[in-house]
Amino acid sequence: MCWVPRSPSDTRAARAHRALRRWALALGLVASLPTWAAGPLPLDSLHLPPGFHISLVTDQVPDARSMTFGARGTLFVGTREAGKVYALVDRDGDGRTDRVYTILKGLDMPNGVAFRNGALYVAEVSRVLRLDHIESRLDDPPAPVVVRDDFPGEHHHGWKFIAFGPHGWLYVPVGAPCNVCDRPGYGAIYRMRPNGSRKEVFARGVRNTVGFDWQPDTDILWFTDNGRDMLGDDRPPDELNRAPRAGLHFGFPYCHGRDISDPRYGKGHQCADYTPPVADLGAHVAALGMRFYTGSAFPAPYRGRIFIAEHGSWNRSTKVGYRVVVANVDGNQVTDIKPFVTGWLKGGRAWGRPVDVQVAPNGDLLVSDDRAGAIYRIHYAP
């Protein structure tokens, strides 16, 4: 069995929001419902560089979003609309899931998952939970401990990606509750100790990050950020940012990209006063999960590169994104960004939407897909 809570943000307004989204999904006004049960996934339509191959880990995880590994190799997967958290077990080591456990359900957009010292941390919209000793209790998960419950309850950009940094801090973003607005306490990346204490702002001016990682050997935080909408098809870009220290401001809502002043909020602000992105990722591609490649299973040139999942545009006249790209990093610079996996978008229709990437213990790369309800495995075999 699994624990089924009612979170503090499960108010009448929150339930109405979810009902409205389900109605919009049904009418196709926003991203369509998962198609994981519609038949075999067309993996042969996906294109990768020579020598790389993609296979299915499982297609039994509807709304699969952020991922993290436990100490025993359990893959934990959060969701957004489904309100569930899954645990995937591969007992025979063949790269496919033998059993999917639903360890939590009824939560409020539990997108973020992180693992530390035997415990799984789960981020809802307004709070962070912790499940202790979870890998030994997948059949009978413990009741979660509330680590902190004072994050804002707005659902617009309220879902969270979370991760532990190299010095033991848990990083938790709070997205802007709007397309573009100036509201104190939002548009920031916070961090706190594992027990929820010492909560502080690490970075400001961040519209909506749903993926970050620390550069090997430097322990510097890099993160994706989704640009605002309604400035046309081709601007502003989504961003890849670098935060070498705490206290930096990355421009939102005053400036977007490197030098695009916001038509409403940019007056009186100079874009040069804010930290510019390391790289532009293209307008409306919806850059989400990102990881530095730290494994050894891929060819040597890929080590230290950044893999980024582009969830895909929702309001662009011609769709873009719906792919995984790889960025070549030279020190603190990005020298080029190239497509790595394409083919989820065909003829203007997408059968899959990548959300997160995760380096597996054996060096393979996992990709989650909330539209197909799937996890993919990418391996190299020339």
C-alpha positions in Angstrom: 0.0 0.0 0.0 1.1 3.6 -0.3 0.5 6.7 1.8 -2.3 9.0 0.5 -2.1 12.4 2.1 -4.1 15.6 1.6 -1.5 18.3 1.4 -1.9 21.8 2.9 -2.3 23.1 -0.6 -5.1 20.7 -1.4 -7.7 23.5 -1.0 -10.9 23.9 -2.9 -9.0 26.3 -5.3 -6.2 23.7 -5.8 -8.7 21.0 -6.6 -10.5 23.4 -9.0 -7.2 24.1 -10.7 -6.6 20.4 -11.3 -10.1 19.9 -12.6 -9.8 22.8 -15.0 -6.5 21.5 -16.3 -8.0 18.0 -16.9 -10.8 19.8 -18.8 -8.2 21.7 -20.9 -6.2 18.6 -21.5 -9.3 16.8 -22.8 -9.9 19.7 -25.2 -6.3 19.9 -26.3 -5.9 23.4 -25.0 -2.6 22.4 -23.3 -0.3 19.4 -23.6 -2.3 16.3 -24.3 -2.7 13.4 -21.9 -0.2 10.6 -21.8 -0.4 8.2 -24.7 1.5 5.4 -23.0 -1.5 3.0 -23.2 -2.2 3.6 -26.9 0.1 0.9 -28.2 3.8 0.2 -28.7 6.0 3.3 -28.7 7.7 4.0 -32.1 11.3 3.9 -30.8 12.5 3.3 -34.3 11.5 6.9 -35.2 14.1 8.3 -32.8 17.4 9.4 -34.2 20.7 9.4 -32.3 24.4 9.8 -33.3 26.2 6.8 -34.7 26.9 4.1 -32.1 24.1 5.2 -29.7 21.0 3.1 -29.1 17.8 3.8 -27.3 15.6 1.2 -25.6 12.6 1.2 -23.3 13.1 0.9 -19.5 9.3 0.9 -18.9 6.2 2.5 -20.4 4.2 2.0 -17.2 4.8 5.3 -15.4 2.1 7.8 -16.6 3.3 11.4 -16.3 6.9 10.5 -15.6 8.9 13.6 -14.7 12.0 14.1 -12.6 14.2 11.2 -11.7 16.8 10.2 -9.0 18.5 7.0 -8.0 18.6 5.5 -4.6 21.7 3.9 -3.0 20.5 0.4 -4.0 19.8 1.3 -7.6 16.1 2.1 -7.2 14.9 4.7 -9.7 12.5 7.1 -8.2 10.2 9.1 -10.5 8.1 12.1 -9.7 5.0 13.3 -11.6 3.1 16.5 -12.0 -0.6 16.0 -12.9 -0.7 12.3 -11.7 0.1 13.3 -8.2 2.1 10.1 -7.7 5.7 9.1 -7.0 7.0 5.8 -8.4 9.9 3.5 -7.5 11.3 1.4 -10.4 13.2 -1.8 -9.7 15.4 -3.7 -12.1 16.2 -6.9 -10.2 18.0 -8.8 -13.0 20.0 -5.9 -14.3 18.8 -6.2 -17.9 18.0 -2.5 -18.2 14.3 -3.0 -18.0 12.0 -2.4 -15.0 10.8 -5.6 -13.4 8.3 -3.8 -11.1 6.9 -0.4 -10.7 5.8 0.6 -7.2 3.5 3.6 -6.5 4.9 4.7 -3.2 2.9 8.0 -2.9 -0.3 9.2 -4.5 -2.8 12.1 -4.0 0.0 14.7 -3.8 0.0 18.2 -5.2 2.3 18.1 -8.2 5.1 16.0 -6.7 7.5 16.8 -9.6 10.8 16.9 -7.6 12.6 13.9 -6.1 16.0 13.7 -4.5 17.8 11.0 -2.5 20.2 11.4 0.5 21.3 9.1 3.3 18.7 6.4 2.7 15.8 8.9 2.4 13.8 10.1 -0.5 12.9 13.8 -0.6 9.7 14.8 -2.6 8.8 18.3 -3.5 5.1 19.3 -3.8 4.0 22.8 -4.7 4.1 24.2 -1.1 6.1 21.7 0.8 9.0 19.1 0.9 8.5 15.6 2.3 10.9 12.9 3.3 10.5 9.1 3.3 13.1 7.5 5.5 14.6 4.0 4.7 12.4 3.9 1.6 14.4 1.3 -0.4 13.7 -1.3 2.3 10.0 -0.4 2.4 8.8 -0.2 -1.2 6.0 -2.6 -0.4 4.9 -0.7 2.7 6.2 2.9 2.4 6.5 4.9 5.6 4.4 8.0 6.3 6.4 10.9 5.0 7.9 13.4 7.3 7.2 17.1 6.5 10.6 18.7 6.1 9.3 22.2 5.3 5.8 23.5 4.3 6.1 27.3 3.8 6.7 27.5 0.0 4.0 29.4 -2.0 0.9 27.4 -3.1 0.4 28.9 -6.5 0.3 26.3 -9.2 1.5 28.4 -12.1 5.2 27.3 -12.3 4.7 25.8 -8.8 6.0 22.4 -9.6 9.6 21.9 -8.5 12.8 20.2 -9.5 15.0 19.5 -6.4 18.5 18.2 -5.9 21.2 18.1 -3.3 24.3 20.1 -4.0 27.9 19.0 -3.3 27.9 20.5 0.2 24.7 18.9 1.4 22.3 21.7 0.8 18.9 20.9 -0.8 18.1 23.3 -3.6 14.4 24.2 -4.2 13.2 26.7 -6.8 10.1 28.8 -6.6 8.9 29.8 -10.1 7.2 33.0 -11.0 3.4 32.6 -10.6 2.7 34.2 -14.0 4.0 34.6 -17.5 5.8 37.7 -16.4 5.4 39.7 -13.1 7.5 41.2 -10.3 6.6 39.5 -7.0 8.9 39.3 -4.0 9.9 35.8 -3.0 9.2 34.3 -6.4 11.5 33.7 -9.4 14.3 32.4 -7.2 16.3 29.3 -6.3 16.3 28.6 -2.5 18.4 26.2 -0.6 18.1 24.7 2.9 19.7 22.1 5.1 18.4 18.5 4.8 16.2 19.0 7.9 14.6 22.1 6.5 16.6 24.6 8.5 18.5 27.7 7.3 16.4 28.3 4.3 17.9 31.1 2.2 17.8 32.5 -1.3 20.7 31.3 -3.5 19.8 33.0 -6.8 17.2 35.5 -8.0 15.8 36.6 -11.3 15.0 33.0 -12.4 11.6 32.7 -14.1 11.2 28.9 -13.9 14.0 26.4 -13.6 13.0 22.7 -13.8 16.5 21.3 -14.0 20.0 21.9 -12.6 23.2 20.2 -11.8 26.7 20.9 -10.5 29.7 21.0 -12.8 32.2 18.2 -11.9 35.5 19.4 -10.4 34.2 22.9 -9.8 30.9 22.4 -7.8 29.4 25.3 -9.6 25.6 25.2 -10.2 24.3 25.3 -13.8 20.6 25.5 -14.5 18.0 25.8 -17.3 15.4 28.6 -17.2 12.3 28.9 -19.3 11.9 32.3 -21.0 8.6 34.3 -21.0 5.8 33.9 -23.5 3.9 36.3 -25.7 6.9 38.1 -27.3 6.6 36.2 -30.6 7.8 33.0 -32.0 11.5 33.7 -31.8 12.1 35.5 -28.5 13.2 35.4 -25.8 15.3 32.3 -25.6 15.2 29.7 -22.9 18.5 29.9 -21.1 21.4 27.8 -19.7 22.8 29.6 -16.7 25.8 29.3 -14.5 25.9 30.5 -10.8 29.5 30.4 -9.5 28.3 31.9 -6.2 25.2 32.8 -4.2 23.5 36.2 -4.5 23.4 36.6 -8.3 20.4 38.0 -10.2 19.7 36.5 -13.6 17.4 39.3 -14.9 13.8 38.2 -14.7 11.4 40.0 -15.0 13.4 43.0 -16.2 15.6 41.4 -18.9 15.4 38.2 -20.9 18.2 36.3 -22.5 21.3 38.5 -22.8 19.8 41.9 -23.8 16.0 41.7 -24.3 14.4 44.4 -22.1 10.9 43.5 -21.0 8.4 45.8 -22.6 6.7 46.4 -19.2 9.1 45.7 -16.4 12.4 46.6 -18.2 12.0 50.4 -17.8 14.7 51.7 -15.5 16.8 48.5 -15.7 19.9 47.8 -17.7 20.4 44.2 -18.9 24.1 44.6 -18.4 23.5 44.8 -14.6 22.3 41.2 -14.5 24.1 37.9 -14.9 23.7 36.8 -18.6 23.1 33.2 -19.6 26.0 31.0 -20.6 24.0 29.9 -23.7 20.7 30.6 -25.4 18.7 27.4 -25.9 16.1 28.6 -28.4 12.7 30.3 -27.8 9.9 28.2 -26.4 11.9 24.9 -26.5 10.9 24.4 -22.8 14.4 23.3 -21.6 13.8 21.2 -18.4 16.1 18.5 -17.0 19.8 18.7 -17.4 22.8 16.7 -16.3 26.5 16.8 -16.7 27.6 13.5 -18.1 29.8 11.9 -15.4 29.8 8.3 -16.6 32.4 6.3 -18.5 30.1 4.3 -20.9 30.0 7.0 -23.6 33.0 8.0 -25.7 35.5 10.2 -24.0 34.5 13.5 -25.8 31.0 13.2 -24.1 32.4 13.3 -20.6 31.7 16.6 -18.9 29.1 17.6 -21.5 25.6 18.6 -20.5 22.5 16.7 -21.7 19.4 18.8 -21.7 15.8 17.6 -22.2 13.6 20.0 -24.3 10.0 19.4 -23.4 8.7 21.3 -26.5 6.8 24.4 -27.3 3.1 24.8 -26.5 2.3 28.2 -28.0 4.6 28.6 -31.0 3.1 28.7 -34.5 5.7 26.0 -35.5 6.6 23.6 -32.8 10.2 23.3 -31.6 11.9 21.3 -29.0 10.7 17.7 -28.2 14.3 16.5 -28.2 17.4 16.0 -26.1 20.4 18.2 -26.9 24.0 18.0 -25.8 26.1 21.0 -24.9 29.9 21.0 -25.2 31.5 22.8 -22.2 34.9 24.3 -22.1 35.6 25.6 -18.6 32.8 28.2 -17.9 31.8 28.5 -21.6 29.5 26.5 -23.9 31.1 26.1 -27.3 28.3 24.4 -29.1 24.9 22.7 -28.7 23.8 19.9 -30.9 20.7 17.7 -31.2 21.3 14.3 -29.5 17.9 12.5 -29.7 15.2 13.7 -32.1 12.1 12.1 -33.5 9.5 12.6 -30.8 8.0 15.4 -33.0 6.7 14.3 -36.4 4.7 16.4 -38.8 3.8 18.9 -36.1 2.6 16.2 -33.8 4.5 14.9 -30.8 4.1 11.4 -29.5 6.6 12.0 -26.6 7.9 14.9 -24.6 11.3 14.5 -22.8 11.3 15.9 -19.2 14.4 14.8 -17.4 17.8 13.1 -18.0 19.7 11.1 -15.5 23.1 9.3 -15.7 22.6 5.7 -14.6 25.1 3.9 -12.3 26.5 2.0 -15.3 27.0 5.2 -17.4 23.9 4.9 -19.6 21.7 7.9 -19.9 18.0 7.7 -18.9 15.3 10.0 -20.3 11.8 10.5 -18.8 8.8 11.2 -21.0 5.6 12.5 -19.4 3.5 12.2 -22.6 4.4 8.6 -23.3 4.6 7.7 -19.6 7.9 6.2 -20.3 11.6 6.0 -19.2 14.2 5.4 -22.0 17.7 4.1 -21.7 20.5 5.3 -24.1 23.6 3.2 -24.4 26.7 3.2 -26.6 27.6 0.1 -28.6 29.6 0.9 -31.8 
